[in-house]
Amino acid sequence: MAVNVAEILHGCRLFSAVAPPGFARLVAIARLARFSKGQLIFREGQECPGVYVVGNGLVRVFKTGPQGKEHVLHMVGPGQTFAEVAAIGGFEVPATAEAVAPTTCALLPMDRFRKALEEDHALCLGMMAGLTFWVRHLVSLMEDVVLRDAAGRLARYLLDAEASRDGLVELPTLKRHLASHLNLTSETFSRTLRRLVDGGLIAEPDGSHVQVLDRDGLKKVAEGLAPKV
């Protein structure tokens, strides 16, 4: 488990192509930010505090419609970022972020982060390479909604969220948040999760975690190559 800003940033794909001098500069400006379960990190429309990198815990990033309905855009786990686009672009955050579990992040404050980008072209180039991972992630999300059934979406999410070698994935306490992220109803999500368990692909050791048992089988489900589960 990452416990300091250097470890947290080192585990983040956004900065994986940044050269050592630029990475050292990011570490120097970063600070730890800790949030309790249920704590709002920022609200849609507020000034962007900076780039957040999750070290441990889980954050949901969501939009709220005119009638109060929420749609989860991202479930952000260890090694992933949020508010990065607003920080790079220098605009207000376009969504709300809430910690759905006790969460520790590395925060790159917006003013110092943008100053580093303005002064260090090599840092910018390294981050551009890292941003390609984010673009690929967005394309995958679009593919999930358009091309994959419920089982395929959930299987892809579990594969992407697998947090350690033992295949343990932390789920949000309110599974409807994950269902919203996958564009599923809560009932469909629960049925699909049970089918994956019954198929021997995953296990539920407790209410807040999923254990990936058959990664290859889960890949086939995600790619639509397995029999219907």
N, C-alpha and C positions, 0 to 999 in steps of 0.2 A: 504493500500500500504506500503510495506516494505521500510523503510527510513534509516536503519543503518545495519551494517554488522551482528549484532546478530540476528535481525529479519529475514534477508535474509537467513542466514545459518539455522535458526530454521525451516524455511519453506521448506528445501531441503531434499528429501528422502535419498540422499547419506549419510547424516549425522544423519539420524533419529535414528539409533541404537548406536550412539557414546555416551559413558557415560559422565556425567557432567564434570569431570576433563579434558578429551580429548576435549570436545566441547569448554570449556573455552579457551583452548590453541589455537584452530582454530580461535576463535573470536579475540584473541590477535594478531594473525599474519595477519589477513585479513585487507584489505583496500577497500574503495569504488572506483569503476572505472566507469566513465560516458562516454557515446558515443552518438554522434548525429546521426540522421537518415542518412543512407548511408555511415557512417564511417567504414572503414576496421579496424577490431580489430587485426587480424594477417593474414598473408598469408601462404599458404601451403609451408612446407619446412623450415619455420622459427623456431628458438629456442622457445620452449614452455614457455610462460610467467608464467603459473601456472594454477590453477583450477578456472574457472569462474562459479559463481552461479548467475543466473538472478534474480534480485529483482523486476524490472518492465521493460516493453518493450518487444522486440522480436528480436532474432538473427537468421540468417540463416547460416548454416554450409554447405559448398558445395565443390565439386571437379570440376576441369576443365580438360576436355579431351585434347588430342593432337591437335584437330582441333578447340579448343576454346569453345566447347559446355560445358555448366554447368549442373551439376546434384546436386540437393539439397538433402543432406543426412539427415539433421535435421532442424526443425524449433523449436528453443529453447525459451520457455516462462518462466514466473515466477516460481521459485521453481526448475527449471531444471538446469543442468550443461553442460558445454562443455569444451574440452581440458583436461578432467580429466584423460583419459587413457594415453595420452602423458605425463602428469605430473607424474602419478604414475610410468610409465615405464621409464621416463627420456629420451624420444626421441623427435625429432622434430614434430611439429604439422602436421598431415597428410592431412589436409584440410584447407580451408580459412573460416574465420568467418567475417560476416558483420552485423552491426546493421541495421535492416530494419524499425526501429522506434526509437525514443529517448529511450535510454536504460541505466539502472543503474544496475551494477553487484557488487557482492562482489568478490574480487580477492584474492586467496590464493597464494602468490608468490611461484614459484617452489622450490627455494632453501630452504626456511623456511618450506614449506609444506613437502618436502621429509625428511628434518631433523626431523620433528615431527614424521613422520612415522617410521623412523629408531630408534627413542628413545622411542616410546610409543607403545608397543605391543597391549595394550588394545584398543588404537585408531585404529590400523590396523584391529583388529578383528571386531570392530564396523563398520568400513567402508566396510569390506568384506560383511557384512550383507546388507548394503545399496547398494552395487554393484549388488546384486541379482535383485533388481528392474530394474537396467539398462539392465541386461541380458534379463529379461522378456520383457522389452520394445523392444529390438532388435528382439526377437522371434516374437513379435506381428507385427513388421514392415514386417518381412518375410512372415508371414501369410497373411497380407494385400495384398502384391504383388501377392502371389501365389494363395490364396484361395478366396479373396473377389473381388466383382465387384466394379465399380466406386462408386456407392452409398454406399456400405459397407465400403470402405476405407475412404470416406469423413465423414460418420457418426461416425466411430471409432475415427478419428482425432478430430472431434468437441467434442465428449464425453471426450476424454483425455485432451483436451485443455481448457475445461470449467473452467473459471478463478474465478468464484464467485458464490454465492448462487443464484443470479438472472439469471444465465445461459448465461452470456455475454462472447463471445469469440472474441478476437482481431485477425484480419486477416492481413497478410502483405499487404502493399500498392499495390505491384505488385503480383497479384494472380497467375501469372505464376510460381512464386517461390514455392507456396504451391502445385500447380499442379505437378511440377517437383518432389517435395518430395513424392507425392502420386503416382508417375509414371503414370500420366495422361497428355494428351494434354490439352492446355488451353481451347480449345473448349469443350472437354468432361467435364472438371471441371466446366465450366460455365453452361452447360446444367444440370449437376447433381445437382449443387447448386440450380438452379431454380426449379428442380423437388422436392427437399426437401422443398423448400419454398411453392410451390403449394400444396404439400401434408400436409401442416399445421404443419410440424415437427420443422421448424425453421422460423425465420424472419430476414430480413436485415434492421435494423433501419437506417443504413448509409452504406457507401461504405467500411468501415474499420472494421465493427463488424457484428457478427451473434448472434442472440438471440435464445437460445435453448428453444423451446416451449413445446415439448413433449419428455422428456428424455426416457421414456419407449419405445415409438415408435421408437426413434432413435436407442436404443439398439437392437430392433428387426431387424432393417435394417442392423446394423453392424454385427449381428449374422446370417443374411440371413434367418430370420424367418418371415419377413414381405412380403406382396405382393409387387411386383415390383413397385417402385415409378418412 
